[in-house]
Amino acid sequence: MNNRRVVTLGILALGIIIFLCVRVITPDIEKDLLGRSAAALDANRIPSTGLTFDGRDALLKGIKGSPEVSDTARHLVEDVPGVRVVQVEFIPGQIDPVPTKLNDALQKALQKKAVGFTGAGAVLTPVGRAALDDVFAILAASTGVQVEIRGSTLPRTEAVKKYLVAKGIPTGRLTTAVAAGAPIEFLTRGNVMGGK
């Protein structure tokens, strides 16, 4: 046999071995990544029912606006070592309208005490923390409701989120957004209903 033929057969044999190894190991990798990703989601009280893997690539399925397809869920799965790509797919369904009582209660709490910060920074004042304690009590009694925290800067909205998470609100229920010049406000999104 000439050298060319030996090299060609060697490369072909190596390719076959790699193919067989990948076919045998891939299900174990998927199972491991699914388990660790589901644990990260569950620790943040985000359902993992719509999470699947194809190799090292994750797919999150859920109703638009639901915690299953939130930025928080995507970031939690992306942070799992070994995950390559996280894609999101929306399924049909809708979010329950939030009871007016909840919105009214949040509005009333913020009218009594504004969420204040020291200077132009993102450090909460004692009155700001007291206002968030009132907000916490309302949110803790309304489990499952998704809330968007809006404020004039991202550091401020993140400070509010961090405070509420430290008090016990699951991070998967909270998202942040910037509304230039706006005081801190809370937009409720309701409970998830419909879909599979």
KAGICOR-V167194 format. One record per backbone hydrogen bond with DSSP energy under -1.0 kcal/mol. CO is the residue of the C=O (numbers start at 1). NH is the residue of the N-H. E is the energy in kcal/mol with one decimal. If there is no record, write none. Layout:
CO;NH;E, CO;NH;E
//
This chain:
2;6;-1.7, 3;7;-2.5, 4;8;-2.5, 5;9;-2.6, 6;10;-2.4, 7;11;-2.5, 8;12;-2.3, 9;13;-2.5, 10;14;-2.3, 11;15;-2.4, 12;16;-2.2, 13;17;-2.3, 14;18;-2.5, 15;19;-2.5, 16;20;-2.4, 17;21;-2.4, 18;22;-2.5, 19;23;-2.2, 20;24;-1.8, 21;25;-2.8, 22;26;-2.4, 25;29;-2.0, 26;30;-2.8, 27;31;-2.3, 28;32;-2.3, 29;33;-2.8, 30;34;-2.6, 31;35;-2.3, 32;36;-2.4, 33;37;-2.5, 34;38;-2.7, 35;39;-1.9, 36;40;-1.7, 37;41;-2.3, 38;42;-3.1, 39;43;-2.2, 41;44;-1.0, 41;46;-2.6, 42;45;-1.9, 48;51;-1.6, 50;61;-1.3, 52;59;-2.4, 54;57;-1.7, 56;84;-2.6, 57;54;-2.6, 58;87;-2.4, 59;52;-2.1, 60;89;-2.9, 62;91;-1.7, 63;66;-2.6, 66;69;-1.2, 67;70;-1.3, 70;74;-2.2, 71;75;-2.8, 72;76;-2.5, 73;77;-2.2, 74;78;-2.5, 75;79;-1.7, 77;80;-1.5, 80;83;-2.0, 85;58;-3.4, 87;60;-2.8, 89;62;-1.8, 94;193;-1.8, 99;103;-1.4, 100;104;-2.8, 101;105;-2.6, 102;106;-2.4, 103;107;-2.5, 104;108;-2.7, 105;109;-2.2, 106;110;-2.0, 107;111;-1.4, 108;112;-1.8, 109;113;-1.8, 114;116;-1.0, 116;125;-2.1, 118;121;-1.5, 123;118;-2.7, 125;129;-2.6, 126;130;-2.1, 127;131;-2.3, 128;132;-2.0, 129;133;-1.9, 130;134;-1.6, 131;135;-2.0, 132;136;-3.0, 133;137;-2.0, 134;138;-1.7, 135;139;-2.7, 136;140;-3.1, 137;141;-1.1, 139;142;-1.1, 142;145;-1.5, 146;189;-3.1, 147;175;-2.1, 148;187;-2.7, 149;177;-2.3, 150;185;-2.3, 151;179;-2.9, 153;157;-2.0, 154;158;-2.8, 155;159;-2.0, 156;160;-2.1, 157;161;-2.4, 158;162;-2.8, 159;163;-2.1, 160;164;-2.4, 161;165;-2.7, 162;166;-2.3, 163;167;-1.4, 164;169;-2.4, 170;173;-2.0, 171;174;-1.3, 173;147;-3.2, 175;149;-3.2, 177;151;-1.2, 179;182;-2.6, 185;150;-2.8, 187;148;-2.9, 190;146;-1.2, 191;96;-3.4, 193;94;-1.5
//
